[in-house]
Amino acid sequence: MTPGLAFFYGGMVPQKQINNTLMSVFIMCSIPVLLWVIGGYSLSFSGNHWNLIGDFHNLMLNHLNLAAPSVAAGGKISNAAFLLFQMMFAIITPALFVGAIVGRMNFKFLISFVILWSIFVYYPLVHLVWGGGFLQSFGALDFAGGLVVHIDAGVTALILAYFFWDLGLYRKREVLKI
C-alpha cells in the first residue's frame, strides 16, 4: 500500500516536488520497520504500565518465541505473523500523514519527527487500543485500524498542516493552483 500511496501523492504535487514526495513516503517503509523491531512491538504489546504503555521486555524481539501462538492475537496465529501484520500498520500510518506536509518540511526534520512521533504517539495508542490498555479494557473495538491508523494519521496531518500554516512556513509560490 505504501508504494501506491507514494505514487498517489506524487501525482498531486507540482512536477518539481515529485522526487521529494516519493522519497518522503518511501522512507516511511524503512524507519518504522527498524523502530518496530527495536522497541515498537515491545512498547505496544508486552507488559502494561498504568494501562497506557507496554515495557521493554521484548526489546529487539528478545524473549519472543516467533513460532509460538501470539497471546496478543488470541492464540490463533504465530507471534511472527502478528508481528508482521502489526508492522504493516506501523509503516502505513506515518506515510499517510506525509501527504499533508510534502514540500513543506525539511527531510531531516521529517525523519526526526517520525521517530519521536512513533515513540510518543503511535506506540502508546497501539497499546491503548490493541495491546491491553485502558481503551481496550473499556471495550473499544478496532478491527480495521480506523482508530489507531486513520484517526492518528489524520489528527497528526491536521496538526502539522496547521503548524506549518500558522508559523508561515508554507511556500505560497509552490501551492498548486487549480
PyMOL commands that set and color helices and strands:
alter all, ss='L'
color gray80, all
select helices_A, chain A and resi 2-10+15-29+31-45+59-61+79-98+107-129+134-137+146-166+172-174
alter helices_A, ss='H'
color red, helices_A
deselect
rebuild
show_as cartoon
